[in-house]
C-alpha cells in the first residue's frame, strides 16, 4: 500500500515538473484587444504593404520635385603625352630651333549649373506629387482603420468561439452526470429504457457538438493570428470578454471623410 502511494506521489511530482518544463520551453503569450491592435499595426501584412507603398510614393515625390532644383555638373580630365611631335624650324641666319606641337601634361576641367526657370511639365509634376502625397497619406490612414476594425472583429469572434467551447463543456459534464444517475435508477428499475436511451443520445450529441465547437475555435484563432500577423505555429491566449465588445465602435464616418 505504501509502495503504491509512493509511486503515485512520484508520478504526480514528475507530471508537475513536466508541465512546468513545457511551459518554460513553449511560453503562451497573452494578448488583450489593445495589445492585439498594436501588434497588428506593426506586423500585419496589410500594414506592411501600406508602409511600403508609402515609402515608394515618397521616393517618387522627391524625384518629381528634384526636377525643379538647380542641377550642377562638372568634368575633369587629364592626359600625359609620352611622345610629342617636333618640327625643326630655321629663321634666317639663326640656328635651327626645335618646336614641340603639344604639352607633356594636359588637364581639362569645368563646372556648369542649370536651373529650370519655367517648364510646364515640371511644375505640373510637382503639383501632382503634392496631391499624390495626400492620397497616399489618406490611403495609409484607411489601411490603419481597416486593420483595427478587422482585428476587433477577429478578436471578438475568437472570444465567442472560446466561450461556446466552455458552455459546451459544462453542458456535456451535466449530461454525463445525468446519464450516470439515469443508469443507476434504470438498474433499480425506476425509469424506462426510453429515458436511458434519451440520456445516452444527449451525451453523444453534446460530444459531437463539442468537437465541432473546438474545431471552430481553432479555425477562429488561426484566422485571428493571420489577421494580426502572429505566427500560426505559436501558442496564443486571448484576454477579454464579450461585454467589452458592446462598446466597440468603428470610425466609419472618419473612413468616409478620408
Buried (B, 14 or more C-beta within 10 A) or exposed (E): EEEEEEEEEEEEEEEEEEEEEEEEEEEEEEBEBEBBBBBBBEEBEBBEEBBEBBEEBBEBBEEBBEBBEEEEEEEEEEEEEEEEEEEEEEEEEEEEEEEEEEEEEEEEEEEEEEEEEEEEEBEEBBEEBEEBBEEBEEBBBBBBBBBBBBBBBBBBBBBBBBBBBEEBBEBBEEBBEBBEEBEEEBEEEEBEEEEBEBBBEBBEEBEEBBEEBBEBBEEBBBBBBBBBBBEEEEEBEBEBEEEBBEEEEBEEEEEEEB
